């Protein structure tokens, strides 16, 4: 590398989503941090090492929104927006034409960096590396290394205390910033889902490529949770994160295009704070910093805002009291509301409705954390979950009674066709990551898993972590009939009765099969896995991993009884159609 890389790729993705809770329709990279978009801080760090062009890689369908937001910000940096869907490494292939065979930076769109990057560049050159990974130390006290080991029934098996000398993992984690030479692209397949961490780096190591780490010694924060977002704002406002090249966060936002906030003379504001243009603060409003208030907000008289992050277009009702809250874009807080450590976002179904999330349990007052660990949020309410469970039990009982003679005949046929057990039993991950054994009629030879390792590299027809062969040589004669008619799934009705599965939901997978996309993993583990799901009826014949991800996320974000019944109806009609086609010998 003779010259500094002039191009950076920003993995922006889709809507800013924190475990299913969205505070804005834009991606995280465009969320305001002290009233400036998050990407602005990374832009400054990259521009200081010679970057002149940044490629924003967004989820399909997000391009127009991101371009519109970029045009309203104004920047000397050249920005290009590309819609990509092939994973963190597959995306690099999709923008290869822009890279033009030159070295490039890669960064996650949710990363704030306030440190000098020239030392990273110097190390990369000195080591003649093909890849350099910016890392952060994992700060874990000795007592945090104690773990309770559980057996399969969740009983206590042992308690381990790991000494730091026994820790095999490094005490570093990736910060989300990389520097690559162009030759790494040769190891990424075209038109295929490919993961940076789980797939690309192991290949680089296997091929003898030089990949080194560089520890960030300045400020860096990944906005992976609402906790990170809240404190990222506070860090910038109070000066814990120093950005020497940036103008003062308090003064600059109020002076854009001559449009200043309309602040009533009796309103009181205590630094540090940041207020965007066209925002109105009514009579006797009190703003206690550190706080950030976005553009076009309306803070009605006698309201108190204490350490809050309020996004564009929000309205705070008269006499409301908000302390350590996040108010989403366009959300409305009712008159006289009293909110503490709460996040609110505009409800998409109601014009003036809001969805509310308690950031922390009232009984847990840790002064160092504003947010508790959250599981993925879904639209499923308690009534829906109870009704769904009742239907699962009733329908699975009915299906089992009707199918009992058929299941007995299938069991005999499997035993006569090939040696091995009647049922295939495999550990899968269920609701909230709890393991269970999924049952199916065995449709393959008994040593199928051993043969799979030989077939994985040569015949696999699915990208990503999945394994699927349309004409799988491991399938038995009876097994082919069972798969063509979907009858091999019948024993899963027993898993539904037990409560490990539901009739409708994402297909149960192992943690290993979900490792390439943590967001997809966390979303699908927020609901009970199903015998059938949206992917089975919408895109089962498609082999692209990104399509599977999209269908699963669509189901989790839109789960409802109407959607479940629609999927169940389409599954039954498809199963009947497949059965008729198989019996008559017609191609499916």
C-alpha positions in Angstrom: 0.0 0.0 0.0 1.7 3.2 -1.2 -1.1 5.7 -0.8 -3.9 6.0 1.9 -7.1 4.2 1.0 -9.6 6.8 -0.3 -12.8 4.6 -0.1 -14.7 3.3 3.0 -17.6 1.0 3.1 -20.2 1.5 5.8 -22.5 -1.4 6.7 -25.7 0.5 7.4 -28.4 -2.2 7.0 -32.1 -1.5 7.7 -34.3 0.4 10.2 -32.7 1.2 13.5 -33.9 -1.7 15.6 -33.0 -2.5 19.2 -34.3 -6.0 19.8 -37.5 -5.3 17.9 -38.0 -1.8 19.3 -37.5 1.0 16.7 -37.2 4.6 17.6 -36.8 5.9 14.0 -37.5 4.6 10.5 -33.9 5.4 9.5 -30.8 3.1 10.0 -28.7 3.4 13.1 -26.0 5.2 11.1 -28.4 8.1 10.7 -29.6 8.3 14.3 -28.7 11.5 16.0 -25.9 11.6 18.5 -25.9 15.0 20.2 -28.1 16.1 17.3 -25.6 15.0 14.6 -26.0 11.8 12.6 -24.0 8.9 14.0 -22.1 8.5 10.7 -20.8 12.1 11.0 -18.3 11.2 13.7 -17.0 8.2 11.7 -16.7 10.5 8.7 -14.5 12.9 10.5 -12.2 10.1 11.7 -11.9 8.6 8.2 -11.4 11.9 6.4 -8.4 12.6 8.6 -6.7 9.5 7.0 -7.5 10.5 3.5 -10.9 8.9 2.8 -12.8 10.8 0.1 -15.7 8.5 -0.7 -18.0 6.5 1.6 -20.3 3.7 0.3 -23.4 3.2 2.5 -24.6 -0.4 2.1 -28.3 -0.5 3.1 -31.0 -3.1 3.2 -33.1 -3.5 0.0 -35.9 -0.9 0.0 -34.0 1.6 2.3 -32.0 3.4 -0.5 -34.4 6.3 -1.2 -34.9 7.1 2.5 -31.1 7.1 3.2 -30.4 9.3 0.1 -33.1 11.8 1.2 -31.7 12.0 4.7 -28.1 12.4 3.4 -29.1 15.3 1.0 -30.7 17.1 4.0 -27.5 16.9 6.0 -25.0 18.4 3.6 -21.4 17.1 3.6 -18.1 17.6 1.7 -17.6 13.8 1.7 -18.8 12.0 -1.4 -21.5 9.5 -0.4 -22.8 6.6 -2.5 -25.8 4.4 -1.5 -26.0 0.8 -2.5 -28.7 -1.7 -1.6 -27.1 -5.0 -0.7 -28.3 -8.3 0.9 -25.5 -10.8 0.9 -24.1 -10.5 4.4 -21.2 -8.5 5.8 -18.6 -10.1 3.5 -20.8 -10.8 0.5 -21.6 -7.1 0.4 -17.9 -6.3 -0.4 -18.4 -8.3 -3.7 -21.5 -6.3 -4.5 -19.6 -3.0 -4.4 -16.4 -4.4 -5.9 -16.8 -2.2 -9.0 -16.5 1.0 -7.0 -13.4 -0.2 -5.1 -11.5 -0.5 -8.4 -8.9 -2.9 -7.0 -7.6 -0.6 -4.3 -7.3 -1.0 -0.5 -10.4 0.1 1.5 -11.8 0.7 5.0 -14.9 -1.2 6.3 -16.9 -0.1 9.3 -20.2 -1.0 11.0 -22.8 1.8 10.6 -23.4 1.7 14.4 -19.8 2.6 15.4 -18.7 5.9 17.0 -15.0 6.5 16.8 -13.2 9.4 18.4 -9.6 8.4 17.9 -6.7 9.0 15.5 -6.6 6.2 12.8 -3.1 6.9 11.4 -1.5 4.4 13.9 -3.8 1.7 12.5 -2.7 2.6 9.0 1.0 2.6 9.9 0.7 -0.9 11.6 -1.1 -2.3 8.5 1.8 -1.1 6.3 4.5 -2.2 8.7 3.1 -5.8 9.0 2.3 -5.9 5.3 -1.1 -7.2 6.3 -4.0 -8.1 4.1 -6.5 -7.3 6.9 -6.3 -5.2 10.1 -9.0 -5.5 12.7 -9.6 -2.6 15.2 -10.3 -4.2 18.6 -11.4 -3.1 22.1 -10.4 -4.8 25.4 -12.9 -7.0 27.1 -13.1 -5.7 30.6 -14.2 -8.6 32.8 -13.4 -8.9 36.5 -12.4 -12.2 38.0 -15.7 -12.8 39.7 -17.5 -12.3 36.4 -15.8 -15.5 35.1 -17.8 -17.7 37.5 -20.4 -19.7 35.6 -23.1 -22.1 36.6 -23.1 -25.2 34.4 -26.6 -26.7 33.8 -27.7 -30.0 32.5 -30.3 -30.5 29.7 -33.2 -30.3 32.3 -31.8 -27.0 33.6 -30.6 -28.6 36.8 -27.3 -27.3 38.4 -24.5 -29.6 37.3 -21.5 -27.6 38.6 -20.2 -24.1 39.3 -16.9 -23.1 37.6 -14.5 -20.4 38.5 -12.2 -19.7 35.5 -8.8 -18.3 36.2 -7.7 -15.7 33.7 -4.7 -17.9 32.8 -7.2 -20.6 31.8 -9.2 -18.4 29.5 -8.6 -19.6 25.9 -10.4 -16.7 24.3 -8.5 -13.5 23.8 -9.5 -10.5 25.9 -10.2 -8.4 22.8 -13.4 -8.0 20.8 -13.9 -6.5 17.3 -14.8 -2.8 17.4 -16.4 -2.9 13.9 -13.6 -1.2 11.9 -11.4 -3.0 9.4 -8.7 -2.1 6.8 -8.5 -4.5 3.8 -6.3 -5.0 0.8 -8.2 -5.7 -2.4 -6.9 -9.4 -2.7 -9.3 -10.4 0.2 -12.1 -10.1 -2.3 -10.8 -13.2 -4.2 -11.9 -15.4 -1.2 -15.5 -14.2 -1.2 -17.9 -16.0 -3.6 -20.0 -14.0 -5.9 -23.8 -13.8 -5.5 -23.7 -15.7 -2.2 -24.4 -14.8 1.4 -21.1 -14.6 3.1 -20.2 -13.6 6.6 -17.1 -11.5 7.5 -16.3 -12.9 11.0 -17.5 -16.5 10.7 -16.4 -17.3 7.1 -14.0 -14.8 5.6 -11.4 -14.5 8.4 -11.1 -18.3 8.9 -10.4 -18.6 5.2 -7.8 -15.8 5.3 -6.0 -17.6 8.1 -6.2 -20.9 6.3 -4.7 -19.4 3.1 -1.8 -17.8 5.0 -3.0 -14.2 4.6 -1.7 -11.8 7.2 -4.4 -10.4 9.5 -3.5 -8.4 12.5 -5.2 -6.5 15.3 -4.9 -2.9 16.4 -6.2 -1.9 19.8 -8.2 1.4 19.9 -6.7 3.6 22.6 -9.3 6.4 22.3 -13.0 6.6 22.4 -15.1 4.0 20.6 -18.7 2.8 21.2 -20.9 0.4 19.3 -24.6 1.4 19.3 -26.0 -2.1 19.7 -28.6 -1.4 22.4 -30.7 1.5 23.7 -28.3 1.6 26.6 -25.4 2.3 24.2 -27.5 4.9 22.3 -28.4 6.7 25.5 -24.9 6.8 26.9 -23.4 7.6 23.4 -25.3 10.8 23.4 -24.3 11.6 27.0 -20.7 10.9 26.3 -20.6 13.4 23.5 -22.7 16.1 25.3 -20.6 16.0 28.5 -17.3 15.7 26.7 -16.3 12.2 27.8 -15.8 11.6 24.1 -13.5 14.2 22.6 -13.8 15.1 19.0 -11.3 17.9 18.5 -12.3 18.5 14.8 -16.0 19.0 15.6 -17.6 22.4 16.5 -19.4 22.7 19.8 -22.4 20.3 20.0 -24.5 22.9 21.8 -24.0 25.9 19.6 -23.9 24.5 16.1 -27.3 22.7 15.7 -29.3 25.8 16.5 -27.9 27.9 13.7 -28.7 25.9 10.6 -30.0 28.0 7.7 -30.9 30.8 10.1 -33.7 28.8 11.7 -33.2 28.8 15.4 -35.3 27.1 18.1 -38.2 29.1 19.5 -37.5 29.3 23.2 -39.9 31.2 25.5 -38.1 33.8 27.7 -39.2 32.0 30.9 -37.8 28.6 29.8 -34.6 27.6 31.6 -31.9 25.5 30.0 -28.9 24.1 31.9 -25.8 22.8 30.0 -24.8 20.6 28.4 -27.6 20.5 25.8 -28.2 20.4 22.1 -31.3 21.8 20.4 -32.1 21.6 16.7 -33.9 24.3 14.6 -37.6 24.8 14.4 -38.1 23.3 17.9 -40.4 25.2 20.3 -40.0 25.3 24.1 -43.0 26.7 25.9 -43.5 28.8 29.0 -41.6 27.7 32.1 -40.1 24.7 30.4 -37.0 23.3 32.2 -34.3 21.4 30.4 -31.5 19.8 32.5 -28.5 18.6 30.7 -27.1 16.5 29.3 -30.0 16.5 26.9 -30.5 16.5 23.2 -33.7 17.7 21.5 -34.2 17.1 17.8 -35.7 19.2 15.0 -39.3 20.3 14.9 -40.1 19.2 18.5 -42.8 20.8 20.6 -42.2 21.0 24.3 -45.3 22.4 25.9 -45.4 24.7 28.9 -44.3 23.6 32.4 -42.6 20.4 31.1 -39.4 19.2 32.7 -36.7 17.4 30.6 -33.9 15.8 32.6 -31.1 13.9 30.8 -33.3 12.9 27.8 -32.8 12.2 24.1 -35.7 13.5 22.1 -35.7 12.8 18.4 -37.2 14.9 15.5 -40.9 15.7 15.5 -41.6 14.6 19.0 -44.3 16.3 21.1 -44.1 16.6 24.9 -47.5 17.4 26.5 -48.0 20.2 29.0 -46.6 19.6 32.5 -44.9 16.3 31.6 -41.9 15.2 33.5 -39.3 13.0 31.7 -36.1 11.8 33.3 -33.4 9.7 31.5 -35.8 8.9 28.7 -35.5 8.3 24.9 -38.4 9.7 22.9 -38.6 8.3 19.4 -39.1 10.2 16.2 -42.6 11.6 15.9 -43.7 10.2 19.3 -46.2 12.1 21.5 -46.1 12.2 25.3 -49.4 12.9 26.9 -50.1 15.9 29.1 -48.9 15.5 32.7 -47.0 12.2 32.0 -44.4 11.1 34.6 -41.8 9.0 32.9 -38.5 7.7 34.3 -36.0 5.6 32.3 -38.5 4.9 29.6 -38.2 4.7 25.8 -41.2 5.7 23.6 -41.7 5.2 19.9 -44.5 6.3 17.6 -47.0 3.5 17.2 -47.4 2.7 13.4 -51.0 1.6 13.8 -52.2 4.8 15.5 -51.7 8.4 14.5 -51.1 9.6 18.1 -50.3 6.3 19.8 -47.0 5.4 21.3 -45.3 2.1 22.2 -43.6 2.3 25.6 -40.6 0.3 26.8 -39.4 0.3 30.4 -35.6 0.7 30.1 -34.9 -0.8 33.5 -36.7 -2.7 36.2 -37.8 -0.4 39.0 -36.3 -2.7 41.6 -32.8 -2.7 39.9 -31.2 0.7 40.4 -27.7 0.3 39.0 -26.3 3.9 38.6 -24.0 2.8 35.8 -26.8 1.5 33.5 -29.9 3.0 32.1 -31.2 0.0 30.4 -31.7 -3.6 31.4 -30.9 -6.5 29.0 -33.9 -6.8 26.7 -35.2 -9.8 24.8 -36.5 -9.2 21.3 -39.8 -7.2 21.2 -42.7 -8.7 19.1 -46.3 -7.5 18.6 -47.5 -10.7 20.3 -49.6 -9.8 23.4 -50.6 -12.1 26.2 -54.1 -12.7 24.8 -52.6 -13.8 21.4 -50.1 -16.1 23.1 -52.8 -17.8 25.2 -55.2 -18.3 22.2 -52.3 -19.6 20.0 -51.3 -22.1 22.7 -54.9 -23.4 23.0 -55.2 -23.7 19.2 -51.8 -25.5 19.1 -53.0 -28.1 21.6 -56.4 -28.6 20.1 -55.3 -28.8 16.4 -52.2 -30.9 17.1 -54.4 -33.4 19.0 -56.9 -33.5 16.1 -54.1 -34.0 13.5 -52.5 -36.7 15.6 -55.8 -38.7 15.9 -56.5 -38.4 12.2 -52.9 -39.2 11.2 -52.3 -42.1 13.7 -53.0 -45.0 11.2 -50.9 -43.2 8.6 -48.0 -42.7 11.1 -48.1 -46.4 12.0 -47.9 -47.4 8.4 -45.0 -44.9 7.8 -43.1 -46.4 10.8 -43.4 -49.9 9.3 -42.3 -48.7 5.9 -39.2 -46.9 7.3 -38.2 -50.0 9.3 -38.6 -52.3 6.2 -36.8 -49.9 3.9 -33.5 -49.3 5.6 -31.7 -50.1 8.9 -31.8 -47.5 11.7 -34.3 -45.8 14.0 -37.8 -44.8 12.9 -37.5 -41.3 14.3 -34.8 -38.7 13.6 -34.1 -36.9 16.9 -31.9 -33.7 16.9 -31.2 -31.0 19.4 -32.5 -27.6 18.3 -32.9 -24.1 19.8 -36.4 -23.0 20.9 -38.0 -20.0 22.5 -35.4 -17.8 24.2 -32.7 -20.2 23.1 -33.8 -23.1 25.2 -32.7 -26.5 23.8 -35.2 -29.3 22.9 -35.2 -32.4 20.8 -37.0 -32.0 17.5 -38.6 -35.2 16.1 -39.1 -36.2 12.4 -39.6 -39.5 10.6 -36.2 -40.6 9.5 -35.9 -39.9 5.7 -32.1 -40.5 5.3 -29.6 -43.3 5.9 -28.6 -43.8 9.5 -25.1 -42.3 9.1 -26.4 -39.2 7.3 -24.5 -36.8 9.5 -21.2 -38.4 8.8 -21.8 -38.3 5.1 -22.8 -34.6 5.4 -19.3 -33.6 6.2 -18.1 -35.1 2.9 -20.9 -33.4 0.9 -20.8 -30.0 2.5 -18.1 -28.3 0.4 -19.0 -30.0 -2.9 -22.8 -30.3 -3.2 -24.3 -27.8 -0.8 -26.8 -25.7 -2.8 -27.6 -23.1 -0.1 -25.4 -20.2 0.8 -24.8 -19.0 4.4 -24.6 -21.5 7.2 -27.4 -23.8 5.9 -27.0 -27.2 4.2 -29.4 -28.3 1.6 -29.2 -30.5 -1.6 -32.3 -30.8 -3.8 -31.4 -34.3 -4.9 -29.7 -35.4 -1.6 -28.0 -38.8 -2.1 -28.5 -39.6 1.6 -32.3 -39.8 1.2 -33.9 -43.3 1.3 -36.7 -44.5 -1.0 -39.3 -44.1 1.6 -37.6 -40.9 2.7 -38.1 -39.3 -0.7 -41.8 -40.0 -0.6 -42.0 -38.6 2.9 -40.2 -35.4 2.0 -42.1 -34.9 -1.2 -45.4 -35.1 0.7 -44.0 -33.4 3.9 -45.2 -36.4 5.9 -41.8 -36.6 7.6 -42.9 -33.6 9.7 -45.8 -35.3 11.4 -43.9 -36.3 14.6 -43.3 -32.7 15.3 -47.0 -32.5 16.4 -45.7 -34.2 19.6 -43.2 -31.3 20.1 -46.2 -28.9 19.7 -48.2 -30.8 22.4 -45.2 -30.7 24.7 -44.8 -26.9 24.2 -41.4 -26.9 22.6 -42.9 -25.9 19.2 -45.9 -24.2 17.8 -47.8 -25.1 14.6 -46.7 -21.8 13.1 -43.3 -20.1 13.6 -39.7 -20.0 12.2 -38.2 -23.4 11.6 -36.2 -24.6 14.6 -32.4 -24.5 14.0 -29.3 -25.1 16.1 -27.2 -22.1 17.4 -24.5 -23.1 14.9 -26.8 -22.6 12.0 -27.8 -19.1 13.2 -24.3 -17.9 14.0 -23.8 -15.8 10.8 -26.5 -13.3 11.6 -27.1 -12.4 15.3 -30.0 -10.1 14.6 -31.8 -12.9 12.7 -31.0 -15.3 15.5 -32.3 -13.1 18.3 -35.5 -12.3 16.4 -36.4 -15.9 15.6 -35.6 -17.0 19.2 -38.2 -14.4 20.5 -41.0 -16.6 19.3 -41.7 -20.3 19.6 -40.4 -22.3 16.6 -43.0 -23.8 14.3 -43.8 -26.9 12.2 -44.4 -24.5 9.3 -43.7 -20.8 8.8 -43.7 -17.9 6.4 -40.5 -19.0 4.6 -42.0 -22.4 4.0 -45.1 -21.0 2.2 -43.5 -18.0 0.5 -40.0 -18.9 -0.5 -39.3 -22.6 0.3 -38.0 -23.3 -3.2 -35.6 -20.4 -3.1 -32.1 -21.3 -1.8 -30.8 -17.8 -1.0 -30.0 -17.4 2.7 -30.8 -13.7 2.7 -34.4 -14.6 1.6 -34.8 -16.9 4.6 -33.6 -14.1 6.9 -36.1 -11.6 5.3 -39.1 -14.0 5.7 -38.3 -14.9 9.3 -37.9 -11.2 10.3 -41.1 -10.3 8.5 -43.0 -13.0 10.5 -41.5 -11.9 13.9 -42.2 -8.2 13.2 -45.8 -8.8 12.0 -46.9 -11.8 14.1 -50.6 -12.1 14.6 -53.4 -14.6 14.7 -54.5 -13.6 11.2 -51.0 -14.2 9.8 -50.8 -17.6 11.6 -54.1 -18.8 10.2 -53.1 -17.7 6.7 -49.8 -19.6 6.9 -51.6 -22.7 8.3 -54.2 -22.6 5.5 -51.5 -22.2 2.8 -49.5 -25.0 4.4 -52.4 -27.5 4.4 -53.3 -26.7 0.8 -49.7 -27.0 -0.3 -49.3 -30.3 1.6 -52.5 -31.7 0.0 -51.3 -30.5 -3.5 -47.9 -32.1 -3.0 -49.4 -35.4 -1.8 -51.6 -35.6 -4.9 -48.7 -34.7 -7.2 -46.5 -37.4 -5.6 -49.2 -40.1 -5.8 -50.0 -39.4 -9.4 -46.4 -39.2 -10.3 -46.5 -35.7 -11.7 -43.4 -33.4 -11.2 -43.8 -30.8 -8.4 
